[in-house]
Amino acid sequence: MNFIKSATSEGLADADGVTHSEYVNLYRHFAKNRELSIIITGHIAVSREGRPEARCVFLTDGEGYPYKLRTRNLRRMTEAVHSENPSVKIIAQLNHGGRQIPRLQLRKNKTSICCSPIQKKVNKSAFMFKTPNQTPQSCKYIKDQFVIGAKQMEQAGFDGVQIHCAHGYLLHDCIKAGLIQFVMEILTEIKDQCKGILMIKVNADEDNLKFINEAIKIVDIVELSKGSYDNPNDMIENHRSKPAACFIEQHQELTKQKAKICVTGGFHTREEGQNVLMEQICHYVGFGRLYLMPQITKVQRLSFGRMVQALSKFMPLINAGPATIFYEEEQRRIAKKIALKNEDEMKRVGIMWWFVCMIISFFGFQRYNTIRDMTK
Ligand SMILES: Cc1cc2nc3c(=O)[nH]c(=O)nc-3n(C[C@H](O)[C@H](O)[C@H](O)COP(=O)(O)O)c2cc1C
């Protein structure tokens, strides 16, 4: 079936950006699901400075200890996926956080530079993020980081990469600021230097049409979705509609190109995804939350839905933060083989999590995962 498990950050790397056995467990779990034709990893930062969150995988250059261990452990994951299901493709999502790196995380990233071509505060969530002070033109090395990252992922056995150009991160800002050529250079170099599948994730917005029309000539799959911290009300908890599917219905000409189109966001059941495929609106449907709850067949607003909606009028970030942390934790439960058993359990844990997550997001507290079980 043309279903994709969209990128969902799993927070399973240690402080060196190295993954361990839980990461392998999680992706083996996804590979067992025969509905999926493509699995995309949670975002992998192309550098330490580009990490949007503490526990995501990040890439480093050179031949030293973290590099070798990281590549070997990622390879263990891709091998596990391929041996579990030889027909599924495993894709690494590469990202740079740009201005969407929380202040506290910037310090952990050992930099104070928050780079983006968009010189304005992140709307309504400015307390969490710094005003950008460097543009990608002046740090051209970012382009090389993406290209080197893509090559490293090839060495680690991935079937390809997805370049994250959505959700308010650095490359999304570049597109918004008219630096389409900069992003196109990254894609062209990766296409020239790597053999695997090349995907992009981009927001389904009219403003991005020019970029989508350019990129579609080069890449293999364009994934359309919605949301950014500029507009948290567009993010996951509010996805009652299917914004990317509506967008592609209005731009059917995009599906006539060589590249395939995937729409992601707001599909609460498999049937909803199947209907869109049967109507031939697009080639693939992407799911985020549905595959993070193995025993649950329908994505529902978490039990604290109404309260969140009321509070989000004053503090839009709570529409995104706690829900994302809740689902991220679900992935860690799958990785530890203690996933929630049914919907009642999910609701109970959901409300508890919401309170915990409110506190975690408020203080920007992020703990490191220090598992070291694959170091030998
Ligand atoms: C826990 C969690 C983590 C996510 N992490 C990423 C990510 O790393 N990269 C990305 O492009 N999107 C990420 N997303 C967004 C999803 O890929 C997807 O676009 C969004 O959840 C909407 O799809 P859904 O309605 O099927 O959940 C994340 C979503 C969730 C719930």
The ligand as a MOL file (V3000), in Angstrom:
LIG
                    3D

  0  0  0     0  0            999 V3000
M  V30 BEGIN CTAB
M  V30 COUNTS 31 33 0 0 0
M  V30 BEGIN ATOM
M  V30 1 C 5.8410 13.1700 17.9760 0
M  V30 2 C 5.9150 13.8520 16.6510 0
M  V30 3 C 7.1630 14.1850 16.1450 0
M  V30 4 C 7.2760 14.7800 14.8790 0
M  V30 5 N 8.5240 15.0000 14.3740 0
M  V30 6 C 8.6490 15.4220 13.0980 0
M  V30 7 C 9.9320 15.4800 12.4930 0
M  V30 8 O 10.9580 15.1440 13.0810 0
M  V30 9 N 10.0000 15.9250 11.2130 0
M  V30 10 C 8.8710 16.2850 10.5070 0
M  V30 11 O 8.9970 16.6530 9.3470 0
M  V30 12 N 7.6580 16.2260 11.0540 0
M  V30 13 C 7.5100 15.7820 12.3220 0
M  V30 14 N 6.2650 15.6480 12.8590 0
M  V30 15 C 5.0780 15.9780 12.0400 0
M  V30 16 C 4.5500 14.7140 11.3280 0
M  V30 17 O 5.4780 14.1910 10.4050 0
M  V30 18 C 3.2560 15.0290 10.5690 0
M  V30 19 O 3.5450 15.9780 9.5640 0
M  V30 20 C 2.1680 15.5640 11.5090 0
M  V30 21 O 2.1040 14.7900 12.6880 0
M  V30 22 C 0.7910 15.5310 10.8430 0
M  V30 23 O 0.4290 14.2070 10.5270 0
M  V30 24 P -0.6920 13.3970 11.3910 0
M  V30 25 O -1.9250 14.2480 11.3650 0
M  V30 26 O -0.8510 12.0980 10.6480 0
M  V30 27 O -0.1540 13.2100 12.7670 0
M  V30 28 C 6.1060 15.0920 14.1350 0
M  V30 29 C 4.8470 14.7930 14.6690 0
M  V30 30 C 4.7390 14.1640 15.9110 0
M  V30 31 C 3.3930 13.8000 16.4360 0
M  V30 END ATOM
M  V30 BEGIN BOND
M  V30 1 1 1 2
M  V30 2 1 2 3
M  V30 3 2 2 30
M  V30 4 2 3 4
M  V30 5 1 4 5
M  V30 6 1 4 28
M  V30 7 2 5 6
M  V30 8 1 6 7
M  V30 9 1 6 13
M  V30 10 2 7 8
M  V30 11 1 7 9
M  V30 12 1 9 10
M  V30 13 2 10 11
M  V30 14 1 10 12
M  V30 15 2 12 13
M  V30 16 1 13 14
M  V30 17 1 14 15
M  V30 18 1 14 28
M  V30 19 1 15 16
M  V30 20 1 16 17
M  V30 21 1 16 18
M  V30 22 1 18 19
M  V30 23 1 18 20
M  V30 24 1 20 21
M  V30 25 1 20 22
M  V30 26 1 22 23
M  V30 27 1 23 24
M  V30 28 2 24 25
M  V30 29 1 24 26
M  V30 30 1 24 27
M  V30 31 2 28 29
M  V30 32 1 29 30
M  V30 33 1 30 31
M  V30 END BOND
M  V30 END CTAB
M  END
